Amino acid sequence: MNDPLLQVRDLGVDFGARAALDAVSFDVARGETVGLVGESGAGKSTLARAVLRLIPASRGAVLWGGEDLLTCDARALRRHRRDLQIVFQDPLASLNPRMTVGEALAEPLKIFEPELAAGQRRARVDRMLERVGLTVPMSARYPHEFSGGQCQRIGIARAMMQEPKLLVCDEPVSSLDVSIQGQIVNLLADLQREFGTAMLFISHNLAVVRHLSHRVMVIYCGRIVETASCDELFAAPAHPYTRALLAAVPDPTRIFEAPGPDGAPAPARPRAAGEAPPGGEIPSGCAFRDRCAYAQEACAAAVPRLESLGGIHAVACHRRRELVYS
Amino acid sequence: MNSAPARTATLCLESLRVSYTHAGSAIDAVRDVSLAVRAGECLGIVGESGAGKTQAFMAVMGLLASNARTGGSVRFEGEEILGLAPDALNRVRGSKLTMIFQDPMTSLTPHLKVGVQLAEVLVRHRGASWADAQRAALRALERVHVPAPARRLKQYPHELSGGMRQRVMIAMSLMCEPALLIADEPTSALDVTVQAQIVELLRALRLDSGLSIALISHDFGVVAGLADRVAVMYAGRIVESAHTALLLRGPRHPYTDLLLKCVPNLRAPRGARMPSLPGQPPAASAASRGCAFAPRCPRASDLCRAERPLLRGIEPESEVACHHPLEP
């Protein structure tokens, strides 16, 4: 973690009186994939957008190459964005319907490398199309002519045109059919190996995050509640919310494990009670305490801070010692 | 599945077809689907987007777009209901035959309080008084375990969480004690911790009331937790059906097998390639002579490309449409 590529410090985003994101700090090293997991409304997309300054942050700093992206001037921001790209959840909505795929891919080249001749641009576009598993003739077609999986390949190709140092992937496979998700996840893994791109990979699906990430952060109600190496998070989850998330990942083959009489479905596993509170109704102290089986009085008194459990494993839970070792 | 005796089936589809004409070419969304949902049973219908699962059940509910053409037969409690005029269909639709959808926010009327929307069902279908219907609405919310139900009756849909809205939809669908609930991706828009709660609720309601459920889902995990039997659809047809445990333990159709392997799980070695299917599902306008899955199938032979395999019984209650099915 020496010489991190990206350093996020105490980042906060308020929507009106409510903090959608608060006290978020983390680093991303060169070539590292950091997974960000949480449920809808937890602040995952807000975090992605705030880091790229696509929405204004209310507090904190995003340090990139010695500069704060949140305060640097427009010219510097533009220069940095060449190295900071994003892939969105809905690939069709993120592509301009009136631009052919070739035009969409050539656009970043026109902006960042205006000196390129048309022929050179076309060669770069063709090369990237093939790199992401599409074909050269597809560059003359429009986004609506492609399937969801193909559109996501186009979105990834466009983001990779400048070989960015950091790729933010905001739920890149959530709108795709399950048979296609693997294609896209594997493509991202290949691109990362080939170009050494660091990634912030956002998903609500722990099983998908696990395939790609070196390190995982779990976010709940706008705060990071646990962060650990990927192996440790899945082997020894410390936060009760992380445990509930893990228990809730549906696994159809668990029917092997405990088939009931007559092959009836196995009984349901433990789960978290209730739902994440809508904004404005977040309880005092620990935001998860209303749903938590281990909540005590202390949990209502103060917001738990992210504290280390040793190494890079940290958890924001007042009962972290007892729960980990119990 | 079409061999099930009709008298015990709550819902029986026979050779159901749904097609559209777009720009001069035919789009076949549902091609010859036969299935039965028996009394008290939960049948899971699994497939990816465009497989035709929703279209088949929109045909059952008479909710297809006006340019849709249908063929075949849909019998509900023994009575043919396919193509009935809305007035005739409304004798069962919304009361004995109900449907809930993926996104409860767009299924609820945004400007009416939850209590009014629930009570309206009884006023309309049963001629109940508003006062009686309001009391029944409160009981209905209690039944689906909505917290603080009396307060929820006076709230608008946007004031509720996603999980609570889906509970309200379920409560609404149960107001007239239906014989069949069609649940179209009922958990897909919900967070994973809430999904498990809704599956648990549907399971409890079933045991409690003998309700039949047609559960449409792309998610084997949800289906595994609820369905007695599963039918897998691909390109508008059923390609395999079997008891849930049997199908999950030993799928016979290569598509079912590969789709199951694609479900992300927490057991795969970390850093391993994620399994996926090559290529794309065929467009609904594509007409193929052979098996629609052949272009993506590792077991495909010349026979598969020349001749479409018919759905045939391989064991009691198990059917598969494949020339080269996997061994059990």
Interface residues (C-beta under 8 A of the other chain):
Chain A: E39 S40 S147 G148 G149 Q150 D177 V178 S179 I180 Q181 G182 Q183 V185 N186 A189 H204 N205 L206 A207 V208 R210 H211 C230 D231 F234 A244 L245 L246 A248 V249 P250 D251 P252 T253 R254 I255 F256 P259 G263 A264 P265 A268 R269 R271 A272 G274 E275 A276 P277 P278
Chain B: E48 S49 P147 S161 G162 G163 M164 D191 V192 T193 V194 Q195 A196 Q197 V199 E200 R203 H218 D219 F220 G221 V222 V223 A224 G225 L226 A227 H243 T244 A245 L246 L248 R249 L258 L259 L260 C262 V263 P264 N265 L266 R267 A268 R270 G271 A272 R273 M274 P275 S276 L277 P278 Q280 P281
